[in-house]
């Protein structure tokens, strides 16, 4: 798994999301807001105050946090985590059950 939690994806005006990080002209930008335009384009607003008109056929590469991807399932707590904590705090119960 990617340790930063970011993956590279291809985006269009239909798939861009707030929070996407893209590079335009060699400078990184993070989308903080966007507006729909006539013809299917989007006007992207970045944190630095800059704006970018993304036409409906424009294709860019962006970084998106893995938790924002479709089908992402957040990791759950371990099933027996509570049992392990109880054994660690109560050493007598570990010996009585016969398991370390």
C-alpha positions in Angstrom: 0.0 0.0 0.0 1.1 3.5 -0.7 2.4 5.0 2.6 1.2 8.5 1.7 -2.3 7.3 1.0 -2.2 9.1 -2.4 -2.7 7.6 -5.8 -2.3 9.1 -9.3 -5.5 9.1 -11.4 -6.7 10.6 -14.7 -9.4 13.2 -14.3 -11.7 15.1 -16.6 -14.2 17.9 -15.8 -16.8 15.2 -15.0 -14.6 13.4 -12.5 -12.6 16.2 -10.8 -13.3 16.5 -7.0 -12.5 19.0 -4.3 -9.2 18.0 -2.6 -7.7 16.7 -5.8 -4.0 17.8 -6.2 -3.0 18.5 -9.8 0.0 20.0 -11.5 -0.5 22.8 -14.1 2.5 24.4 -15.7 4.8 22.6 -13.4 3.2 24.0 -10.2 1.1 21.9 -7.8 -2.4 23.1 -7.0 -5.1 21.7 -4.7 -8.7 22.1 -5.7 -10.7 23.9 -3.0 -13.9 24.8 -4.9 -15.3 24.5 -8.4 -18.1 25.9 -10.5 -19.9 24.2 -13.4 -19.7 26.0 -16.8 -21.9 25.9 -19.9 -20.9 23.1 -22.2 -19.8 20.7 -19.4 -16.6 22.4 -18.3 -15.6 23.4 -14.8 -13.9 26.4 -13.3 -11.5 25.1 -10.6 -10.6 27.3 -7.7 -7.3 26.6 -5.9 -6.2 27.5 -2.3 -3.8 30.2 -3.5 -6.7 32.1 -5.1 -5.9 31.0 -8.7 -8.5 29.7 -11.1 -8.3 27.2 -14.0 -10.9 26.7 -16.7 -11.1 23.0 -17.4 -12.9 22.2 -20.6 -15.2 19.2 -21.0 -12.6 17.3 -23.1 -9.5 18.3 -21.0 -7.7 15.3 -19.4 -5.2 15.8 -16.6 -3.4 13.7 -14.1 -4.1 14.3 -10.4 -3.3 12.9 -7.0 -6.2 11.8 -4.9 -6.3 10.4 -1.4 -7.0 6.7 -1.5 -10.0 7.0 0.9 -11.8 9.1 -1.8 -11.7 6.3 -4.4 -14.8 4.3 -5.2 -14.9 1.0 -3.4 -12.5 2.0 -0.6 -13.3 0.3 2.6 -11.8 1.8 5.7 -9.7 -0.7 7.8 -11.6 -2.0 10.8 -10.3 -2.6 14.3 -8.9 -6.1 14.8 -11.4 -8.7 15.7 -9.7 -9.9 18.9 -8.0 -6.7 19.9 -10.0 -6.4 23.1 -9.2 -9.9 24.1 -5.5 -9.3 23.6 -5.7 -6.1 25.7 -7.3 -8.1 28.5 -4.6 -10.7 28.5 -1.9 -8.1 28.6 -3.4 -6.4 31.6 -4.4 -9.5 33.4 -1.6 -12.1 33.2 -3.4 -14.6 35.4 -6.2 -15.1 32.8 -3.6 -15.9 30.1 -2.1 -18.7 32.2 -5.5 -20.1 33.2 -6.6 -20.6 29.6 -3.5 -22.4 28.5 -2.8 -19.9 25.7 0.1 -17.5 25.8 
